[in-house]
Amino acid sequence: MTEDTPSSSDANLILVLGDQLSPDLPSLCAGDPDRDIVLMAEVASEASYVPHHPKKIAFLFAAMRHFAEELRNEGWRVRYVELEDTGNSQSLSREVERALEDLPGHALLLTEPGEYRLKTELEEWAERAGTPMRMLEDSRFIASHAEFRDWADGRKQLRMEYFYREMRRKTGLLMHGDEPEGGRWNFDSENRKPARDDLFMPRPLEHRPDETTEAVLDLVERRFGDNFGRLKPFWFAVTRAQALDALDHFAEEALPCFGDYQDAMLEGERFLYHSVLALYINAGLLGPLEVCHRVERAYHEGSAPLNAVEGFIRQIIGWREFVRGIYWMQMPGYTEQNFFGATRPLPDFYWSGETDMACMAAAIGQTRDEAYAHHIQRLMVTGNFAMLAGVDPHEVHEWYLAVYADAYEWVEAPNVIGMSQFADGGLLGSKPYAASGNYINKMSDHCAGCAYDVKKKTGDGACPFNPLYWDFLVRNRKKLGNNPRLAQVYRTWDRMESDRQSEYLDSARAILDRL
């Protein structure tokens, strides 16, 4: 443990969390380097409440250590507790308590944690301990909690598209006066092209670990080496400067094609034109608005088309802000929702990657290697399969939370519980994202080399997605039959011969029995 201790009255202990690595963090802005002391702590309770990917743990610990050093260079006194320090209690609230025992007269100052469980833990601890605590709302987001609640109040349906338009108006991004740039709010219809394997695919910018990061890698390999996921090679940015370089690299090299191919999947191409910036934004190394302004600048300079820039900005000021609003409106209890009553355990191959389904093997394999998969792999491959198979959505939620470097509950839970698994019954999305193998075949080249035949609908050798798709719709008809977006699908089922229907259901039963 390293620390410097000030001696002044009315001083604060400023707790900075691992996803709050921002120089404009509200609690830092409200503090005084000459009076206050910053606390940062690596604790087992945060590193192991789910079995996090080793790359995720290494990224956060390395970024935290670098951020602490940057704060010291700016004149802050920092009490930094490393995971293996003698006396580390391995609990954030207990580390706050330990620090305050050494710093009598200090009050606790912090920015609201992003996860409900941690906010609750600290609030309950402060009440029990009788410790003065000031918790500031996290202004690094574009919409405050109150702003989102006001927008949602009285609406029969909460749809991201309309919230996104409000965020466009608020930020002025891609606006031409009161009208959206290009005359349209959304260019998503132009962003669904399947990629060709002869396209140039730039890799995200890679960074060589320095001495600080190497020490973290040694620690993580020693303590978390048995977790799902490969620690090395490790190439993530761990400082703000490196993250800014990664942003520029994306804007210059990948953004121009991002829009066209953002839904595509290719064998052997793990990143295509995706930014891989979410882990830096969610940890605080990059601000969402500065990322959007950099991308918008590329459009105004003529180096990136509108459909790419609008699609990217929508993910950040639209979807990212929308799911955060849903999370805080619905917690506690949101992660326990289970609209379909699904109870099947998560199949073992989600942890091993050992499956003959080429699309699943590719998505899980790169998740194991990179702690990353892009949104279509998460939604339409691993998420789609889990929903079709009737996997317990809470188990799916905990898997996603564990395996992705950009995953924090506030952003991950609505994406999984709401969008991927439809476990909230339609609060977040208007229909389940259920699809047969045809969708995967259209958007990828996985099916060409798969052990299963995507064109075969039932029986031995048929793509499992095909019978599972119909089985899912049939067994959940009481809950989905009145959904207008599924009316045509159910009419198609009703027109099938009864023998054909039985073939689908029998094939699905055989697949599920093997799980």
Salt bridges, closest charged atoms under 4 A:
GLU3 OE2 - ARG79 NH1 3.27
ASP36 OD1 - ARG35 NE 2.77
GLU42 OE2 - ARG65 NE 2.67
GLU46 OE1 - ARG117 NH2 2.65
GLU69 OE1 - ARG72 NH1 3.34
GLU82 OE1 - ARG65 NH2 3.59
GLU84 OE1 - ARG222 NH2 2.56
GLU84 OE2 - ARG223 NH1 3.30
GLU95 OE1 - ARG98 NH2 2.79
GLU97 OE2 - ARG94 NH1 2.87
GLU101 OE2 - ARG94 NH1 3.36
ASP102 OD2 - ARG79 NH1 3.02
GLU112 OE2 - LYS119 NZ 2.95
GLU112 OE1 - HIS145 NE2 2.68
GLU112 OE1 - ARG324 NH2 3.96
GLU115 OE1 - ARG117 NE 2.88
ASP138 OD2 - ARG140 NH2 2.74
GLU147 OE1 - LYS170 NZ 2.68
GLU161 OE2 - ARG165 NE 3.21
GLU166 OE2 - ARG169 NH1 2.85
ASP188 OD2 - ARG192 NH2 3.03
ASP188 OD1 - ARG314 NH1 3.79
GLU190 OE2 - ARG184 NH1 3.13
ASP198 OD1 - ARG196 NE 3.13
GLU206 OE2 - ARG203 NE 2.48
ASP210 OD2 - HIS66 NE2 2.71
GLU221 OE1 - LYS232 NZ 3.89
ASP248 OD1 - ARG294 NE 2.78
GLU252 OE2 - ARG294 NH2 3.57
ASP260 OD2 - LYS193 NZ 3.69
ASP263 OD1 - HIS375 NE2 2.99
GLU267 OE2 - HIS446 ND1 2.54
GLU290 OE2 - ARG240 NH1 2.68
GLU296 OE2 - HIS300 NE2 3.74
GLU301 OE2 - ARG297 NH1 3.28
GLU310 OE2 - ARG314 NE 2.76
GLU336 OE2 - HIS394 ND1 3.60
ASP369 OD1 - ARG230 NH1 2.89
ASP369 OD2 - ARG270 NH2 2.59
ASP369 OD1 - ARG368 NE 2.95
GLU370 OE2 - ARG270 NH1 3.16
GLU398 OE2 - HIS394 NE2 3.33
ASP406 OD2 - ARG378 NH2 3.09
GLU409 OE2 - HIS397 NE2 3.77
GLU412 OE1 - HIS397 ND1 2.81
ASP471 OD2 - ARG475 NH1 2.56
ASP494 OD2 - ARG477 NH2 2.79
GLU503 OE1 - ARG500 NH1 2.63
ASP506 OD1 - ARG509 NH1 2.89
